[in-house]
Amino acid sequence: MREEKEKRKVGRPKKIIEQDPWEILPNPQYEQFAHCRAVGMSQRAAAIEAGYSKNGAAVNGSKLEQRPAINKRILYLRERSNELAVESVGLTKAEILRKLGEISQTAFRNRDFSAANRALELIGKQLGMFVERKVIGIQALIAELTPDNLRLAKPDELLRLVESVDSALLQLPSTTDDSIS
């Protein structure tokens, strides 16, 4: 008898309706929550903005984001937002390089050699024309690490080589900034 009651408590499994992420969510609160999360609001703030009470907003925000349809919608809206940002700027690498060329020519005609030089430097970097000396120095050290050199090297020579590579690596810029100082 107890088993029968437990079976009844379980009930029917919830029907999961697949929602396409590009379609607006049927519940306006869910849609508002997804838009708020897509623009970077916290779960709590997005839940409040969507109309949930401040007291339970953190819990509601967490529960809403766990729903697959809402989560997919948030990801879709973020992706679409990035695409729209790129479209609104509307510049490609080729266009930027062309504009930098124009800037360089105009600056040169106006005898603003600093601006002309900077534009040409940016073009050259994009085209891979400039390599920092520090990188070339490391490449030369690494080139010495051939199997024959390693087999024939004495321990103190290997240690010196490793220390040289380490010190050269420490001198490299720590960020991915490509600016030449």
Beta strands, then each sheet from edge to edge (+ up, - down):
end
